[in-house]
Amino acid sequence: MIDFEARKIVEALRSGVSSRAAGLYFTSARQGLLSHLSNILRDVCDNKTSTGMIVSGKYGEGKTHLLNTVFNMAHDDNMVVSMISISKETPLDKMHVIYKKLLNNTYLPGRVQPGFMEALSSITPNSPVASDLLAYSAKHLDVDKLYYLFRSYLNTDDINEKFLLQSDLEGDFINITTLKQIYKRIFLETVKYNENFVRTKHMIDYFSMINRLFLAMGYNGWVILFDETELVGSLGKKTRLKSYSNMSKFLFPNEKLLATFSIFAITDSYFEDVIEGKHEYENLSETELDADDRLAAENALRALVTAKQLQPLSDEEIIEVLEKLIVFYKRAYDWQPEIDMKEIIRKTKDRGYLLRTRIRACVEYLDQLYQYNDVSDIKIDQLGQLVYEDDAPSLDELAGL
């Protein structure tokens, strides 16, 4: 009988695209690193601390697969998971964009699809969760906008207002005057902000509020996964430095984030190509940044330089992965041939050292054997490397010209 879950995994591996399903089942390699990550997750949950790490590795060596594995580990520990890829459309220098993208890709434990707003809509005004969040937003955030917004969200009886307020919590910010009008209609009180919310300055409040919401809902913590962080290197100089400053908010202990663990995955050529190649330390001293941003960016650069390197898998680990792949392939196509493991290893060994390439070569071997009952040459070859372009100015830099 065909196993469609197994077929989905094989199709993902054939394409070279990592998936959550593959991360769930292919966890035998790098046991030392996975054990270390498991201990970090447990410590973060137990002590309600925040921390982060950078994982560096060659293109196609398993960074995204590792993130997907951590994704499943976190759900097993009853932690909420958010995962995005950095790109020019999701730039790390703009926290309000990162926030919105993360919320759109946030998965509650036990859920296949992203999203949690239906859980938020079930909170009643006088519930313990509501009381906790209102007290927190009134006293522990930099600005008090979210207190007025969340209190209005809980108490409005107008569907359109509820939609506007929920959209703000999801990252589509409403005008502060509109919020004042909604609040006054509901409570007959005039809002007096302690400070006007500015999305370029106060976005950590939103991360902190959502973080507190997850804990109040009974989850043990929040795991935030950033893939393809190397795309920061293709941005303009000022944009890169701001990106490093924002990275530090997730990499180091942050009193605004409780029980939160963040991982940034990046190619191992970033140090040579960008930090050294684009003279980031010199840029840091020459570019106008305030003292806090400069220190934060410097700390992030130091973390990038000392990032944990993914070590190439041993022959034994690769064989174990390929053996598991063969099991899934047989289940996917309800096919039970005699497989010569030594022949597969011989046919795929000259495809290079990258795990992704070895896996795709193994899938091609099995495809030929399944379709033709014979195997000729394997066509899968080494994958290309990322090439950094010359600095492109950011929109902010262009606006200042």
C-alpha positions as CSV (number, residue, x, y, z in Angstrom):
1,M,0.0,0.0,0.0
2,I,1.3,3.4,-1.0
3,D,2.3,5.6,2.0
4,F,1.5,9.2,0.9
5,E,3.3,10.8,3.8
6,A,6.5,8.9,2.8
7,R,5.9,10.0,-0.9
8,K,5.7,13.7,0.3
9,I,9.0,13.3,2.0
10,V,10.7,11.7,-1.0
11,E,9.4,14.4,-3.3
12,A,10.8,17.1,-1.0
13,L,14.2,15.3,-0.9
14,R,14.2,14.9,-4.6
15,S,13.8,18.6,-5.1
16,G,16.5,19.4,-2.7
17,V,14.1,21.5,-0.5
18,S,14.1,20.8,3.2
19,S,10.8,20.3,4.9
20,R,9.3,20.0,8.4
21,A,8.3,16.3,7.6
22,A,11.9,15.5,6.7
23,G,13.1,17.3,9.8
24,L,10.7,15.1,11.8
25,Y,12.0,11.7,10.5
26,F,15.6,12.4,9.5
27,T,17.1,13.2,12.9
28,S,19.8,10.5,13.3
29,A,22.8,12.7,12.2
30,R,24.6,15.3,14.3
31,Q,23.3,13.8,17.6
32,G,25.8,15.8,19.6
33,L,24.5,19.1,18.3
34,L,20.9,18.0,18.6
35,S,21.5,17.0,22.2
36,H,23.0,20.4,22.9
37,L,20.0,22.2,21.3
38,S,17.6,20.0,23.3
39,N,19.4,21.2,26.5
40,I,19.1,24.8,25.5
41,L,15.4,24.5,24.8
42,R,14.8,22.8,28.2
43,D,16.9,25.5,30.0
44,V,15.0,28.3,28.2
45,C,11.6,26.9,29.2
46,D,12.6,26.1,32.8
47,N,14.3,29.4,33.6
48,K,12.2,31.7,31.3
49,T,15.4,33.2,29.8
50,S,16.0,34.3,26.3
51,T,19.1,33.4,24.2
52,G,20.1,32.7,20.6
53,M,22.8,31.2,18.4
54,I,24.1,31.4,14.9
55,V,24.7,28.1,13.0
56,S,27.1,28.4,10.0
57,G,27.6,25.8,7.3
58,K,28.3,25.3,3.6
59,Y,25.6,25.7,1.1
60,G,23.6,22.4,1.0
61,E,25.1,21.0,4.1
62,G,21.9,20.8,6.1
63,K,21.3,24.2,7.8
64,T,17.6,24.4,6.8
65,H,17.2,20.7,7.7
66,L,18.6,21.5,11.2
67,L,16.1,24.4,11.6
68,N,13.2,22.0,10.6
69,T,14.5,19.5,13.1
70,V,14.6,22.1,15.9
71,F,11.1,23.1,14.8
72,N,9.8,19.7,15.6
73,M,11.8,19.4,18.8
74,A,10.3,22.7,20.0
75,H,6.8,21.5,19.3
76,D,7.5,18.4,21.3
77,D,8.4,20.7,24.2
78,N,5.1,22.6,23.9
79,M,6.8,25.7,22.4
80,V,5.4,28.0,19.8
81,V,7.6,28.2,16.6
82,S,8.0,31.0,14.1
83,M,10.2,30.5,11.0
84,I,11.1,32.9,8.1
85,S,13.8,33.3,5.5
86,I,15.7,36.6,5.3
87,S,15.4,38.3,1.9
88,K,15.2,41.7,0.3
89,E,11.4,41.4,0.8
90,T,12.0,40.4,4.5
91,P,14.9,42.6,5.4
92,L,16.4,42.2,8.9
93,D,16.9,45.9,9.3
94,K,13.2,46.5,9.5
95,M,11.7,45.0,12.6
96,H,8.1,45.8,11.7
97,V,8.4,43.8,8.5
98,I,10.1,40.9,10.4
99,Y,7.4,41.0,13.0
100,K,4.6,40.7,10.5
101,K,6.3,37.9,8.5
102,L,7.0,36.0,11.7
103,L,3.4,36.2,12.8
104,N,2.3,34.9,9.4
105,N,4.6,31.9,9.9
106,T,3.9,31.1,13.5
107,Y,2.8,27.6,14.4
108,L,1.3,26.5,17.7
109,P,2.2,23.0,18.9
110,G,0.1,20.3,17.3
111,R,-0.9,22.6,14.4
112,V,0.0,22.0,10.8
113,Q,-1.1,25.4,9.5
114,P,0.3,28.7,10.8
115,G,-1.8,31.1,12.9
116,F,-3.0,31.8,16.4
117,M,-5.5,34.6,16.1
118,E,-8.4,32.3,16.7
119,A,-7.0,31.5,20.1
120,L,-6.6,35.2,20.8
121,S,-10.3,35.8,19.8
122,S,-11.4,33.3,22.5
123,I,-9.9,35.4,25.3
124,T,-12.7,37.1,27.4
125,P,-12.2,40.5,29.0
126,N,-12.2,39.3,32.6
127,S,-10.2,36.1,32.1
128,P,-6.9,35.5,33.9
129,V,-5.1,35.7,30.5
130,A,-6.6,39.1,29.7
131,S,-5.8,40.4,33.2
132,D,-2.2,39.3,32.9
133,L,-1.7,40.8,29.4
134,L,-3.3,44.1,30.4
135,A,-1.2,44.4,33.5
136,Y,1.9,43.6,31.5
137,S,1.2,46.0,28.7
138,A,0.4,48.8,31.1
139,K,3.6,48.6,33.1
140,H,6.4,46.8,31.3
141,L,6.5,48.1,27.7
142,D,8.3,51.2,26.4
143,V,5.1,52.8,25.3
144,D,1.5,52.2,26.4
145,K,-0.1,51.9,22.9
146,L,-0.6,48.1,23.2
147,Y,-2.4,48.5,26.5
148,Y,-5.1,50.7,24.9
149,L,-5.2,48.6,21.8
150,F,-5.6,45.2,23.6
151,R,-8.1,46.6,26.1
152,S,-10.1,47.9,23.2
153,Y,-9.8,44.6,21.3
154,L,-11.2,42.7,24.3
155,N,-14.2,45.0,24.8
156,T,-15.3,46.2,21.4
157,D,-18.6,45.0,20.1
158,D,-18.0,46.4,16.7
159,I,-16.9,43.8,14.1
160,N,-15.0,46.4,12.0
161,E,-13.2,47.8,15.0
162,K,-12.2,44.2,16.1
163,F,-10.8,43.6,12.6
164,L,-8.8,46.8,12.7
165,L,-7.4,46.1,16.1
166,Q,-6.5,42.5,15.3
167,S,-4.8,43.7,12.1
168,D,-2.7,46.0,14.2
169,L,-1.6,43.1,16.4
170,E,-0.7,41.2,13.2
171,G,1.5,44.0,12.0
172,D,-0.8,46.2,9.9
173,F,-0.6,49.2,12.2
174,I,-3.6,51.5,12.5
175,N,-3.3,55.3,13.0
176,I,-2.8,56.3,16.6
177,T,-5.7,58.8,16.2
178,T,-8.0,56.0,15.1
179,L,-7.1,54.0,18.2
180,K,-7.9,57.0,20.4
181,Q,-11.3,57.3,18.8
182,I,-12.1,53.6,19.2
183,Y,-11.0,53.7,22.9
184,K,-13.1,56.8,23.6
185,R,-16.1,55.3,22.0
186,I,-15.9,52.1,24.2
187,F,-14.8,53.6,27.5
188,L,-15.7,57.2,27.3
189,E,-12.2,58.1,28.2
190,T,-9.5,60.1,26.3
191,V,-6.3,58.3,25.6
192,K,-3.1,60.1,26.8
193,Y,-0.1,58.2,25.4
194,N,3.0,58.3,27.6
195,E,4.9,58.4,24.3
196,N,3.7,58.0,20.7
197,F,4.5,54.6,19.2
198,V,7.1,54.7,16.4
199,R,7.5,51.5,14.5
200,T,11.2,52.1,13.9
201,K,11.9,52.5,17.6
202,H,9.3,50.5,19.6
203,M,8.8,47.2,17.7
204,I,10.3,45.2,20.5
205,D,7.1,46.0,22.5
206,Y,5.1,44.0,19.9
207,F,7.5,41.0,20.1
208,S,7.3,41.2,23.9
209,M,3.5,41.4,24.0
210,I,3.1,38.3,21.7
211,N,5.7,36.5,23.7
212,R,3.7,37.1,26.9
213,L,0.6,36.0,25.1
214,F,2.1,32.6,24.3
215,L,3.1,32.1,27.9
216,A,-0.3,33.2,29.2
217,M,-1.9,30.7,26.8
218,G,0.0,27.9,28.5
219,Y,2.8,27.3,26.1
220,N,6.3,26.8,27.5
221,G,8.1,29.3,25.2
222,W,8.8,30.6,21.8
223,V,11.4,29.5,19.2
224,I,12.2,31.9,16.4
225,L,14.1,30.5,13.4
226,F,15.8,32.7,10.8
227,D,17.0,31.0,7.6
228,E,19.2,32.4,4.8
229,T,20.7,35.1,7.0
230,E,23.5,35.5,4.5
231,L,21.1,37.5,2.4
232,V,22.0,40.4,4.7
233,G,25.3,40.5,2.9
234,S,23.7,41.7,-0.4
235,L,22.1,44.8,1.3
236,G,23.6,48.3,1.5
237,K,26.1,49.2,4.2
238,K,23.8,51.1,6.5
239,T,21.1,48.4,6.1
240,R,23.6,45.7,7.0
241,L,24.7,47.5,10.2
242,K,21.1,48.0,11.3
243,S,20.4,44.3,10.6
244,Y,23.3,43.3,12.9
245,S,21.8,45.6,15.6
246,N,18.5,43.9,15.3
247,M,20.1,40.4,15.3
248,S,21.5,41.2,18.8
249,K,18.0,41.6,20.2
250,F,17.4,37.9,19.6
251,L,20.9,36.5,20.1
252,F,21.5,37.8,23.6
253,P,19.5,37.8,26.9
254,N,16.6,40.3,26.5
255,E,14.4,41.2,29.4
256,K,11.6,41.9,27.0
257,L,11.6,38.3,25.8
258,L,10.9,35.4,28.1
259,A,11.5,31.7,27.4
260,T,12.6,32.6,23.8
261,F,15.3,30.9,21.7
262,S,16.4,32.2,18.3
263,I,18.6,30.6,15.7
264,F,20.1,32.3,12.7
265,A,21.4,30.0,9.9
266,I,24.1,31.4,7.6
267,T,26.6,30.2,5.1
268,D,30.2,29.8,6.3
269,S,31.6,32.1,3.6
270,Y,29.9,35.1,5.2
271,F,32.9,36.0,7.3
272,E,35.3,36.1,4.4
273,D,32.9,37.5,1.8
274,V,31.1,40.1,3.9
275,I,32.6,40.8,7.3
276,E,36.2,40.9,5.9
277,G,35.4,41.5,2.2
278,K,33.2,44.5,2.9
279,H,35.1,45.8,6.0
280,E,32.2,45.7,8.4
281,Y,34.3,46.7,11.5
282,E,35.6,49.8,9.6
283,N,32.0,50.5,8.5
284,L,30.9,50.3,12.0
285,S,33.3,53.0,13.2
286,E,32.6,55.2,10.2
287,T,28.8,55.0,9.9
288,E,26.6,57.2,12.0
289,L,24.8,55.0,14.6
290,D,23.7,55.8,18.1
291,A,25.7,54.3,20.9
292,D,23.1,51.5,21.6
293,D,22.9,50.4,17.9
294,R,26.7,50.5,17.5
295,L,27.2,48.3,20.6
296,A,24.5,45.9,19.5
297,A,25.9,45.6,16.0
298,E,29.4,45.0,17.3
299,N,28.1,42.2,19.5
300,A,26.3,40.6,16.6
301,L,29.4,40.8,14.4
302,R,31.4,39.1,17.1
303,A,28.8,36.4,17.3
304,L,28.9,35.9,13.5
305,V,32.7,35.6,13.6
306,T,32.5,32.9,16.3
307,A,29.4,31.1,14.9
308,K,29.0,27.4,15.5
309,Q,30.1,25.5,12.4
310,L,28.2,22.6,11.1
311,Q,30.7,19.8,10.7
312,P,30.5,17.5,7.6
313,L,28.7,14.3,8.3
314,S,30.8,11.2,8.7
315,D,30.5,8.3,6.2
316,E,28.6,6.4,8.9
317,E,26.1,9.2,9.3
318,I,25.6,9.6,5.6
319,I,25.0,5.9,5.2
320,E,22.5,5.9,8.0
321,V,20.6,8.8,6.3
322,L,20.6,7.0,2.9
323,E,19.4,3.8,4.5
324,K,16.5,5.6,6.0
325,L,15.8,7.3,2.7
326,I,15.6,3.9,1.0
327,V,13.0,2.8,3.6
328,F,10.9,5.8,2.9
329,Y,11.2,5.3,-0.9
330,K,10.0,1.7,-0.7
331,R,7.0,2.8,1.4
332,A,6.3,5.8,-0.9
333,Y,5.9,3.5,-4.0
334,D,4.9,0.2,-2.4
335,W,8.0,-1.3,-3.9
336,Q,10.2,-3.9,-2.3
337,P,13.3,-4.6,-4.5
338,E,16.6,-6.0,-3.4
339,I,18.9,-2.9,-2.9
340,D,22.6,-3.1,-3.0
341,M,23.7,-0.5,-0.5
342,K,27.3,-0.7,-1.5
343,E,26.4,0.1,-5.1
344,I,24.4,3.1,-4.0
345,I,27.3,4.4,-1.9
346,R,29.7,3.8,-4.8
347,K,27.4,5.6,-7.4
348,T,26.7,8.6,-5.2
349,K,30.0,9.1,-3.5
350,D,31.6,11.1,-6.3
351,R,28.7,13.6,-6.2
352,G,30.6,15.6,-3.6
353,Y,30.5,16.0,0.1
354,L,27.2,17.9,0.4
355,L,24.5,16.0,2.2
356,R,21.8,17.5,0.0
357,T,23.6,16.4,-3.2
358,R,24.2,12.9,-1.9
359,I,20.5,12.5,-1.0
360,R,19.3,13.8,-4.4
361,A,21.8,11.4,-6.1
362,C,20.4,8.5,-4.0
363,V,16.8,9.5,-5.0
364,E,17.9,9.5,-8.7
365,Y,19.5,6.1,-8.3
366,L,16.2,4.7,-6.9
367,D,14.1,6.5,-9.5
368,Q,16.1,4.8,-12.3
369,L,16.0,1.4,-10.6
370,Y,12.2,1.7,-10.0
371,Q,11.4,2.8,-13.6
372,Y,14.0,0.9,-15.7
373,N,15.2,-1.8,-13.3
374,D,18.7,-0.6,-14.2
375,V,20.9,2.4,-13.2
376,S,23.1,4.3,-15.6
377,D,25.0,7.5,-14.8
378,I,23.8,9.8,-12.0
379,K,23.2,13.3,-13.3
380,I,22.9,15.2,-10.0
381,D,26.0,17.3,-9.4
382,Q,27.3,19.9,-7.0
383,L,24.9,22.8,-6.3
384,G,26.0,26.4,-7.0
385,Q,27.4,28.7,-4.4
386,L,25.8,32.1,-3.3
387,V,27.6,35.0,-4.9
388,Y,27.3,38.4,-3.2
389,E,26.7,41.4,-5.4
390,D,28.2,44.8,-5.0
391,D,26.5,46.9,-2.4
392,A,23.0,48.0,-3.4
393,P,21.8,51.2,-1.7
394,S,18.7,50.8,0.6
395,L,15.6,52.8,0.0
396,D,16.5,54.8,3.2
397,E,19.9,55.6,1.7
398,L,18.3,56.6,-1.6
399,A,15.8,58.9,0.2
400,G,18.7,60.7,1.8
401,L,20.5,61.4,-1.6
